[in-house]
Amino acid sequence: MTCIVGVEQNGRVVIGGDSAGIAGWSVTIRADTKVFRNGPYVMGFTDSFRMGQLLRYSLIPPVPRTWDVDRFMATDFVAAVRDCLRDGGYARNESGNESGGCFLVGIQGRLYRIDSDFQIGRSVDDYFAVGAGEDFARGSLHGSGDLPAEDRIRKALAAAVHHSTDVRPPFHLVWDPDQSEGQD
């Protein structure tokens, strides 16, 4: 279900997503978007709309007050996410291993992938994609480095729609809070 794409460019992060809600063989075009801002963060989720709702409406994310943003994300931010998902009844615990879901996060011009085991990831590339359309989107992103971030994301999402049954328009983009206020 879904395709979420993020790009770091010129000290900013843009995240875009599709609108498909997949349940078995059925698809619903969702009015509630999979990409959003929460304080100084920009986020986009896959896996579960419930997880996305908790990240969007329940998570009170801490703000980095250190130069070491990677350390902050791996510790303070992830701890807040784990607490939020656990309190919201979404986190799963199997044999002592807690898990959540997969989502992208942008903060201070850095793009992170948070995986279901709560590890943070940063790529040497200036992009990430997650969800059912991930591979198609990543191929598009690899070949579009000369374009503006918004164009790269739209092209990547279009490639995912073309090749995946689980990705549907309309697309929504959200910029980190330091960028233009536009969304579409």
Secondary structure, DSSP 8 states (H G I E B T S, - for coil): --EEEEEEETTEEEEEE--EEEETTEEEE-SS-SEEEETTEEEEE-S-HHHHHIIIII-------SS-HHHHIIIIIHHHHHHHHHHTT--EEETTEEE---EEEEETTEEEEE-TT--EE--SSSEEEEETTHHHHHHHHHT-TTS-HHHHHHHHHHHHHHH-TT--S--EEEE-TTS-S---
